[in-house]
Structures are given as structure tokens and as C-alpha cells.
Amino acid sequence: MLQYALIFFVVAIIAAVLGFSGLAAGAAGIAKILFVVFLVLALATFVVNLVRGR
């Protein structure tokens, strides 16, 4: 999940440099969403492992 967020972030940076502002905004939005999903899943996994005692 984090890998996809980084890929979309790089696409957004390249699109912004080349002047494709609409594409850059879309890719940045997708990257933000994927990063938040990654953080939520990572936190949930961490809490579950703490509760299980591993």
C-alpha cells in the first residue's frame, strides 16, 4: 500500500514539473488516500498484535 502511495506521489511530482496540473492534483489526491489507508492498517495491525501478546 505504501509502495503505491509513493508511486502516485512520484507521478504527481513529475506531472507538476511538466505542467499537467490536473493530473498532478489527481495523483496527489490518490497518494494521500493510499497513505492514510496504509497508516490505518498499520496501526490496526500494531494494536491487534499488542492485544494478542506477540
C-alpha positions in Angstrom: 0.0 0.0 0.0 2.8 2.4 0.9 4.5 1.5 -2.4 1.5 2.6 -4.4 1.3 5.8 -2.4 4.9 6.6 -3.2 4.4 5.7 -6.9 1.4 8.1 -7.2 3.4 10.8 -5.3 6.3 10.5 -7.9 3.8 10.6 -10.7 2.3 13.8 -9.2 5.7 15.4 -8.9 6.6 14.6 -12.5 3.3 15.8 -13.8 3.6 19.0 -11.8 7.1 19.7 -13.3 5.8 19.0 -16.8 2.8 21.3 -16.3 0.0 18.8 -16.1 -1.7 20.4 -13.1 -4.9 18.4 -13.3 -3.1 15.1 -13.5 -0.8 16.2 -10.7 -3.7 17.1 -8.4 -5.4 13.8 -9.1 -2.3 11.7 -8.5 -1.5 13.7 -5.3 -5.1 13.1 -4.0 -4.8 9.3 -4.7 -1.4 9.2 -3.0 -2.9 11.0 0.1 -5.8 8.5 0.3 -3.5 5.5 -0.1 -1.1 6.8 2.6 -3.9 7.3 5.1 -5.2 3.8 4.4 -1.7 2.5 4.9 -1.4 4.3 8.3 -4.8 3.0 9.5 -4.0 -0.6 8.5 -0.5 -0.4 10.1 -2.0 1.0 13.3 -4.7 -1.7 13.4 -2.1 -4.4 12.9 0.0 -3.0 15.7 -2.9 -2.8 18.1 -4.0 -6.4 17.3 -0.5 -7.7 17.8 -0.3 -5.9 21.2 -3.7 -7.4 22.3 -2.7 -10.9 21.2 0.6 -10.6 23.2 3.0 -11.4 20.4 
